[in-house]
Amino acid sequence: MTLIEFQARLLVAAGATHIILVVARMTPELLGAISRIGRRGVSVDAVRSAREVLEKLHPLARVLVVADGVVTTGDVVQAIAAAPQDTLLVTDQMDPHYERVGANVAWAGLALLDCKRIAEVAALPRDYDFQSTLLRVAAQAAADQVRLDPHMAPGHSIERSTQALAARGNGTVAALVSKPARWAERFLLSPLVRLILPPLMTRGVGSIALLAGGVAVALGGWLTIFLGHAAAGMAVTYLAIAIAAIAAALAWVRDEGAVARLATHATPAIVAVAALLVGYGADRPAGLILAFAFIIIAALLERIAGSAPVRRLWASPVAYPLVMLPLLAVGQPLFALGAAALYAVVTLAVAIEGFLEKP
């Protein structure tokens, strides 16, 4: 994922319908980025001058300007996009990467401007730097200056170094990975994803390859359970779940929707097969019946959880192996399945009660 794609994601989330890239020259990498941005349902154009920008814009358009090298957050972009009139985001930092718009104020790289500001720049000589000239024109037109919120400042910067930009951008993208409500995902998987996602992105690891690795690990866990080592197999299965979660996050960041959905659905499938194998290895009729009952209850819970306000202590596919693992370690597979099923039943009952309480 490139910085431009990351910026485009933030702009689309803020309501942008047309994105124009002002570039010095076209490259194959840039063409690929433009193609991926277009999949989000917005128009994308690449131009070289202010006059070309003006030709692409609607006369009544409001233009959200993003400077070179800006790494920011959705909250900052949406705050500027909601401004009622011409607005410059400014900061007191006198970093050399920031252009000054006053004695003690520097432009923080975001601005919301009327289309006529672009027209004013287009009327000037072509050899003027577009970005700097646009900033001066906006400042001279007495655009409002909104200071960068100190609470948002740590997630906002302008980077020029390729290495620093890559590190900062990857870290920011990792921070965008959602924090799930349920405890197992929130406190176990999400921190792991945030830790591992940046280096995987830096090395260009493919999400499909990562998901295939997770499936291979899951096969190893299932085989271990089938051979009679249920506790060790469940531990390996949990590793497969973690790999699938990382693959889902990586695919989401890269806009690989099909891979992300497949990786997300892989987790309950991995747990279901592991539970069936645990039941198969226990007392045959009772174990299989308990395993099937557990899978049905867990599936109903996931169906309801998609429409109900989820609570922290609710059961989830990520939590079931953690519940079963201690009991499997002491050689009690039936109790392990029973504990997981009971956890799912209690959570399902709470979820149903929540629906009944709605007016």
C-alpha positions in Angstrom: 0.0 0.0 0.0 1.4 3.4 -1.0 1.0 6.7 0.9 -1.2 8.0 -1.9 -3.6 5.0 -1.4 -3.6 5.6 2.3 -4.5 9.3 1.8 -7.2 8.4 -0.7 -8.7 6.0 1.8 -9.0 8.9 4.4 -10.4 11.3 1.7 -13.1 8.8 0.6 -14.1 8.2 4.2 -14.4 12.0 4.6 -16.8 12.1 1.6 -14.6 12.8 -1.4 -16.0 11.8 -4.7 -13.1 12.9 -7.0 -9.4 12.6 -6.4 -6.8 14.5 -8.4 -3.1 13.7 -8.1 -0.7 16.4 -9.1 2.5 14.6 -10.1 5.7 15.4 -12.0 5.6 12.2 -14.0 3.7 8.9 -14.3 5.2 5.7 -13.2 4.0 2.1 -13.3 3.7 2.1 -9.5 1.5 5.2 -9.6 -0.7 3.8 -12.3 -1.2 0.7 -10.1 -2.1 2.9 -7.1 -4.6 4.9 -9.3 -6.3 1.7 -10.4 -6.7 0.5 -6.8 -8.0 3.8 -5.6 -10.6 3.7 -8.4 -12.0 0.5 -7.0 -13.4 2.5 -4.1 -15.9 4.1 -6.4 -14.3 7.5 -6.8 -13.0 9.3 -9.9 -9.2 9.5 -10.1 -7.2 11.7 -12.4 -3.4 12.5 -12.5 -2.4 15.9 -13.8 0.8 18.0 -13.9 -0.3 21.6 -13.5 -2.8 23.9 -11.8 -4.5 24.5 -15.2 -5.1 20.8 -15.7 -6.5 20.6 -12.1 -8.9 23.4 -13.0 -10.1 21.6 -16.1 -11.0 18.5 -14.0 -12.8 20.3 -11.2 -16.5 21.3 -11.1 -16.8 25.1 -10.7 -18.6 24.7 -7.4 -16.3 22.1 -6.0 -14.8 22.3 -2.5 -11.2 21.1 -2.7 -9.5 19.3 0.2 -5.8 19.8 -0.4 -3.3 17.2 0.9 0.4 18.2 0.8 3.3 16.0 -0.2 4.3 13.4 2.4 1.4 13.9 4.8 0.7 11.0 7.2 -2.4 11.7 9.2 -5.5 10.2 10.6 -9.1 10.0 9.6 -10.2 12.3 12.5 -7.9 15.1 11.3 -9.1 14.8 7.7 -12.8 14.8 8.6 -12.4 17.8 10.9 -11.0 19.8 8.0 -13.5 18.5 5.5 -16.3 19.7 7.8 -15.1 23.3 7.8 -17.7 25.8 6.6 -15.2 28.0 4.6 -11.6 28.2 3.3 -9.5 26.7 6.1 -5.8 25.9 6.6 -4.6 23.4 9.2 -1.7 25.0 11.0 0.7 24.1 13.8 3.2 25.9 16.1 5.9 23.3 15.2 8.7 25.0 13.4 9.8 21.8 11.7 11.6 22.4 8.3 9.1 20.0 6.7 6.3 22.5 7.3 5.8 25.6 5.2 5.4 28.8 7.2 2.3 30.9 6.8 3.2 33.4 9.5 6.0 34.3 11.9 5.2 31.6 14.4 2.7 29.5 12.4 3.3 26.7 9.9 1.0 24.9 7.5 0.3 21.3 8.7 -0.3 20.0 5.1 -4.1 20.0 4.9 -6.5 22.7 3.6 -10.1 23.1 2.5 -10.4 25.6 -0.3 -12.9 27.0 -2.8 -12.3 26.1 -6.5 -11.6 29.7 -7.3 -8.3 29.5 -5.4 -7.2 26.9 -7.9 -8.2 29.3 -10.7 -6.1 32.0 -9.2 -3.0 29.8 -9.1 -3.7 28.6 -12.7 -3.6 32.2 -13.9 -0.1 32.6 -12.6 3.1 31.5 -14.5 3.4 27.8 -15.0 6.8 27.6 -13.4 5.5 28.5 -10.0 5.4 25.6 -7.5 1.7 24.6 -7.4 1.5 23.6 -3.7 3.4 26.5 -2.3 1.6 29.0 -4.6 -1.8 27.6 -3.6 -0.8 28.0 0.1 0.2 31.6 -0.4 -3.0 32.4 -2.4 -5.1 30.8 0.4 -3.3 32.7 3.1 -3.6 36.0 1.3 -7.4 35.4 0.9 -7.6 35.3 4.7 -8.5 31.6 5.0 -9.3 30.5 8.5 -6.5 29.0 10.4 -7.3 26.0 12.6 -4.6 24.7 14.9 -3.8 21.0 14.9 -5.4 19.5 18.0 -2.7 18.4 20.4 -4.4 15.1 21.0 -4.3 14.4 17.2 -0.8 15.7 16.7 1.1 12.4 17.5 -0.7 10.8 14.5 0.1 13.7 12.1 3.3 14.6 10.3 4.9 15.4 7.0 7.8 13.0 6.1 10.3 13.5 3.3 12.6 10.5 4.0 11.6 7.4 2.2 12.6 5.1 5.1 10.9 7.3 7.8 7.8 7.7 5.6 7.5 3.9 5.2 8.0 3.3 8.9 5.6 6.0 9.9 3.0 5.0 7.3 3.1 1.3 8.2 2.8 2.1 11.9 -0.2 4.4 11.2 -1.9 1.7 9.1 -1.4 -0.8 11.8 -2.9 1.5 14.3 -6.0 1.7 12.1 -6.7 -2.0 12.7 -9.9 -2.0 14.7 -10.1 -2.9 18.3 -12.8 -5.6 18.6 -15.2 -5.5 21.4 -14.9 -9.1 22.5 -12.0 -9.8 25.0 -10.1 -12.5 23.1 -9.8 -10.6 19.9 -9.2 -7.2 21.7 -6.5 -8.3 24.2 -4.8 -11.2 22.3 -5.2 -10.9 18.5 -5.3 -7.1 18.0 -2.0 -6.4 19.7 -0.4 -9.2 17.8 -1.7 -7.8 14.5 -0.5 -4.3 15.3 2.9 -5.7 16.1 3.4 -7.9 13.1 1.5 -5.9 10.4 4.1 -3.2 9.7 7.1 -5.5 9.0 4.9 -7.7 6.8 3.9 -4.7 4.8 7.5 -3.5 4.5 8.6 -6.9 3.2 5.7 -7.1 0.8 4.3 -10.3 2.1 1.2 -11.4 0.2 -2.0 -11.8 2.1 -2.9 -14.9 0.1 0.4 -16.5 0.9 -0.1 -15.7 4.6 -3.5 -17.2 4.6 -2.2 -20.3 2.8 0.4 -20.6 5.6 -2.4 -20.3 8.2 -4.3 -23.1 6.5 -1.2 -25.3 6.4 -0.7 -24.7 10.2 -4.3 -25.5 10.8 -3.9 -28.8 8.9 -1.0 -29.6 11.2 -3.1 -28.8 14.3 -5.9 -31.0 13.1 -3.6 -33.9 12.4 -2.1 -33.6 15.8 -5.6 -33.7 17.4 -6.5 -36.7 15.3 -3.4 -38.6 16.4 -4.5 -38.2 20.0 -2.6 -35.1 21.2 -5.6 -32.8 21.6 -3.9 -30.1 23.8 -0.9 -29.7 21.5 -3.1 -29.8 18.4 -5.4 -27.1 19.9 -2.4 -24.9 20.6 -1.2 -25.3 17.0 -4.8 -24.5 15.9 -4.7 -21.3 17.8 -1.5 -20.3 16.0 -3.4 -20.9 12.7 -6.2 -18.6 14.0 -3.6 -15.9 14.7 -2.1 -16.2 11.2 -5.6 -16.0 9.6 -6.3 -12.8 11.6 -3.1 -11.2 10.4 -3.9 -12.2 6.8 -7.3 -10.7 7.1 -5.9 -7.4 8.4 -3.2 -7.4 5.7 -5.8 -8.0 3.0 -8.1 -5.3 4.5 -5.3 -2.7 4.3 -4.6 -3.6 0.7 -8.2 -3.5 -0.3 -8.3 -7.2 -1.1 -11.9 -7.6 -0.1 -12.3 -11.3 -1.2 -9.2 -12.4 0.6 -10.1 -10.4 3.7 -13.6 -12.1 3.9 -12.1 -15.5 3.3 -9.5 -15.0 6.0 -12.2 -13.7 8.4 -14.4 -16.7 7.8 -11.4 -19.1 8.2 -11.3 -18.6 11.9 -14.7 -20.2 12.8 -14.1 -22.9 10.3 -10.7 -23.8 11.8 -12.2 -23.9 15.3 -15.2 -26.0 14.1 -13.0 -28.7 12.5 -10.8 -28.8 15.6 -13.8 -29.3 17.9 -15.2 -32.1 15.7 -11.8 -33.8 15.9 -11.7 -33.4 19.7 -15.2 -35.0 19.8 -14.2 -37.8 17.5 -11.2 -38.6 19.7 -13.3 -38.6 22.9 -16.1 -41.0 23.7 -17.3 -41.5 20.2 -21.1 -40.9 20.3 -21.2 -38.4 23.2 -18.1 -36.5 22.0 -19.4 -36.0 18.4 -22.9 -35.1 19.6 -21.4 -32.5 22.0 -19.1 -31.2 19.3 -22.0 -30.7 16.8 -24.2 -29.1 19.5 -21.3 -26.7 20.3 -20.8 -25.8 16.7 -24.5 -25.1 16.1 -24.8 -22.9 19.2 -21.6 -21.0 18.3 -22.9 -20.5 14.7 -26.2 -19.1 16.0 -24.3 -16.8 18.4 -22.2 -15.4 15.5 -25.3 -14.8 13.5 -26.9 -12.8 16.3 -23.6 -11.0 17.2 -23.6 -9.3 13.8 -26.8 -7.4 14.7 -26.5 -7.0 18.5 -24.3 -4.6 20.6 -21.4 -6.9 21.5 -20.1 -7.0 25.1 -16.6 -7.5 26.3 -17.0 -10.9 27.9 -18.9 -12.5 25.1 -17.7 -15.8 23.6 -16.1 -15.8 20.2 -14.4 -18.3 17.9 -11.0 -16.9 19.1 -12.0 -17.6 22.8 -13.2 -21.2 22.4 -9.7 -22.8 22.0 -8.6 -20.8 25.1 -11.4 -22.2 27.1 -10.8 -25.8 25.9 -7.0 -25.8 26.1 -6.6 -26.2 29.9 -9.1 -29.1 30.1 -7.5 -30.8 27.1 -4.2 -30.5 28.8 -5.5 -32.6 31.8 -7.0 -35.1 29.5 -10.7 -34.1 29.7 -11.9 -33.6 26.1 -15.6 -34.0 26.9 -15.4 -31.4 29.7 -13.5 -29.1 27.3 -16.2 -29.3 24.7 -18.9 -28.9 27.4 -17.2 -25.8 28.8 -17.0 -24.2 25.3 -20.6 -25.1 24.6 -21.7 -23.7 28.0 -19.8 -20.5 27.3 -21.5 -20.2 23.9 -25.0 -20.9 25.5 -24.6 -18.3 28.2 -23.5 -15.7 25.7 -26.3 -16.6 23.3 -28.8 -16.3 26.1 -27.5 -12.8 27.0 -27.6 -11.8 23.4 -31.3 -12.9 23.0 -32.2 -11.2 26.3 -30.7 -8.0 24.8 -32.9 -8.2 21.8 -36.0 -8.8 24.0 -35.2 -5.7 26.1 -35.2 -3.5 23.0 -38.3 -1.3 22.8 
